Amino acid sequence: MSKPVRVIVVEDHAFLRHTICAFLSHEPTLDVICQTATGEEAVTKAEEFQPGLVLLDISLPGISGIEAARQIRKVSPQSHIIFLSQHDSSHMVKEAFKAGGHGYVIKTNAASELHRAIRAVREGTRFVSQQIRDQGWSDALITM
């Protein structure tokens, strides 16, 4: 059996952060090694721990999740980044992928989509919430 994927959860709302960690703790292939509330700390912890996966909110105090992703990609290039956000605009999704994201999950859909997103990203496939796809999202938008 392979070692669990090491995960950092970055969410500024403590209750939601703890809920996400509890949700992930039931998955034996994942190991939440760190949780943080700011983009700056996410970058520091990603450099320190070199996680396989970073779950990253966009709206954070200090630097945004988008900027944190850019920096994480530099200090921990092997880390996969899945954005977990309330923003559902295709513009925001495009920016998230341009910053180095591998997946984008709308928070209101997280209970039904987060495990699928993690699985897809681990298999090398980009994941976008169905809600975004229903609004006309196409992966071709990333290159525009």
Steps between C-alpha positions, in 0.01 A plus 500: 500500500639842407552777752211747545518831315610778732246787500503862613161667551494880462174666608458817705170398665597274790174302510513423129872417518439251781199355318707443184774333703246274673343415162841406358600298807262222393700442182791262572690613189530855640697636795422858605840614626429870545222753500532874479292816456720726286660494159840598637501213747383263226808586295730455800343166596502374139871574479562330835283189452500453119143361502349299220182707517400849611130584544494876464232762556519806273374771738763508772633775725832636374592356164218334309483130427582582136828668600571228757461238225754680280748499786425140604569384143849655535589361843325162466458430127385140547201608714161476337268791582123475522320826558202477733310825457166677521576680170317346207600724210687355204740796522603397853538136394718608208722706732525207742624265228738760360648531851578128504179337618408146405142502625222739597216406734215731601463486879127434484578187295796383707318217678413333170801603290811532715598131506436475124713810442786358705482168316493672158794726580703208639435318172625799301163637391380857552178530706242779490177501701190402307343835591775678302469256209124563494579868445687415179849432633743339259865416570576694180426818699825453692715568196308813402 
